[in-house]
């Protein structure tokens, strides 16, 4: 357990000293501020636009961070050959992967918290209502980030950084379109397309399950049971991706 | 007891588009490093030195053969708590300071907080980096990084230290410092297994050496055993009163003749014809000034083994 904590804290420190974190954070706070302006420019549904855009920005910045830092978690260690001295220490490869993952999770948590504070402050300044649905949506965004990070980590254990980024981004986009995949599979006459779409539907994570931003902007809360099921789904999928990452990493030569 | 034991170790890498071709990095390598000794692992680039270290530490799996480290199979996680490793041309975390870096590795080795602080202090002093402790690693010179790397390998006071080319890229001062640290480790009873292609360093500090060429151990033993008399010995003879260049019989014996004013220096390739040469000097009215035998160097042996191996391919 101890090596996981040491690796996680070092990864967290590495992320904190990386400029990408501050650039993205600055970008996010700027966009949150812009959402206030945009809200003020519209005549109706001022609060809904502000909330909608704020949540979208938090989600986007979180995903960008998860992907672009996530793909470098392992590949950077391999490229810089720091893995030689790390794996020469008394820790297993699984502990290393878990430590890296926990480290980035910590970073995402801090990053998300800062963006959330900025977002809530913007809402409060504009006297917009702050309701529980917002926190529910942010909670599910965090679960989505955990899942995307796990996917980025999994891809980076066997492919280059660029390829990992492309595959994770691709899976993220498809993950939000799984309902459409099912729709195409049901409507098509081609057996081949039907098989491919059905396969993709079951293989790709259903990220729309974790998307409550629309309801939250309208102030609609979801049932706790749904939150629980959606979270369990996201976490299980992330656990599966990390398990695959560990299996691949175990077999690698450095 | 052996600190490192390697038997018939082979490692093949797949290459080519479909991975159908193989490259052999280790070809049945066998060697042993005894506890408490400094063992020098000599070989040209690409001979398999780094691959051997990687297999011993579990960074790589062998294709065949056996490797043991401190009595445990290579790659054993627990045994790594007793082993220190400095890779070749190490790259470390740029964003950490020297002190943070060593603390991180101390924690990874499972040392308690107070112990880590004490060891970091001591090692920074030992490698002469106390002043640079708060500097980020990306701001350190190549030589300083090498020293931080060595401190990292020793942070948990390991029984066995594996050093891959620890002297490469260092200036003469840095090399002397690393050499002294390695000798100090032996005095503390540690085992040092280090690779190098800088032969004088190996010759000077190693108890035993192994020469690896194309993944095979071609020579192993104490330096003085390997360079045994008669093996590559040459004799330097200095005399006065003759011009050796003008005497055909001497010219045919000596591999080299240098005439400097009154002195004439002749080099014989071995001891076998020394009596003949001395007789000729006397017969031509010369006076013998000095006879100096020269032992062959480890470098000569190394080059000889490497070229023999090349010829066999």
Interface residues (C-beta under 8 A of the other chain):
Chain A: X2 X3 X6 X7 X10 X13 X14 X17 X18 X80 X81 X82 X83 X84 X85 X86 X87 X88 X89 X90 X91 X92 X253 X254
Chain B: X54 X57 X58 X59 X60 X61 X77 X78 X79 X80 X81 X83 X84 X85 X86 X87 X90 X91 X92 X93 X95 X96 X100 X104 X105 X107 X108 X109 X110 X149 X152 X153
